[in-house]
């Protein structure tokens, strides 16, 4: 998607309206960070000199994804524990939606920034939340993520997460054996929670290594959330699914808030959601990986 003159004008006006100051957009440059949307660096000038913003563009049918991202970032920012990019503006012109964020110079996490993120995430997870779930449905990647509120965490996870992905797998005509075995797993998964009674924590929701980085001073930053309130272990599980987090992150988190007995099995149970989602989005080897993970979890039931 290209930044047409009309879009450039709309982005410039959106920044001025949000900041209530004069700002001239001088250039747009493609940048990384747009796996689903078009990502741009907005270069401009105001009274203080040259400035930058980060923008995502999407066809209007995908504008709700940008709205959900903005709401998730606002919730994480309000929690005040983990640094996130500030939301500058969000809007659309009827054909293209956009989300404009604070520009941050990011680099990979090292041991020190990883440890800081672990401690900060534990602090965020400790903030009391009234219920499990989220007020609105949002997205996990480009897949819809059903929410709503619940007093029962396991019921929420079964229906809104795993069962929802199994229904998508059925529509995709994936192997019926995998889907049937997935239903069997959901019928018996209470065994994983006999000694674990999670409180509701504010979760990032999509915390893989590609959604975390650090500023030059070592401050950790997270972005692209799929926020909701749930078991803190669901966030931690995803940090182990695709790697990218230094061991200092895990050590610092566990030092701040040790994990309950049985976490390794629940980690795999929580990550089944993301593996199934990848299967539904990309097919290929993720389908077989999902089937193997279901069987491994069934074997853990006592």
Secondary structure as UniProt FT lines:
FT   HELIX           5..19
FT   STRAND          24..30
FT   STRAND          38..46
FT   TURN            47..48
FT   STRAND          49..59
FT   HELIX           60..62
FT   HELIX           63..79
FT   STRAND          83..84
FT   STRAND          87..92
FT   STRAND          96..102
FT   HELIX           111..126
FT   STRAND          132..134
FT   STRAND          138..140
FT   TURN            141..142
FT   STRAND          143..145
FT   STRAND          148..150
FT   HELIX           153..156
FT   HELIX           157..163
FT   HELIX           164..171
FT   TURN            172..173
FT   HELIX           176..188
FT   HELIX           189..193
FT   STRAND          201..203
FT   HELIX           209..211
FT   STRAND          212..214
FT   TURN            216..217
FT   STRAND          220..222
FT   STRAND          228..230
FT   HELIX           232..241
FT   HELIX           247..256
FT   TURN            261..262
FT   HELIX           263..282
FT   HELIX           285..300
//
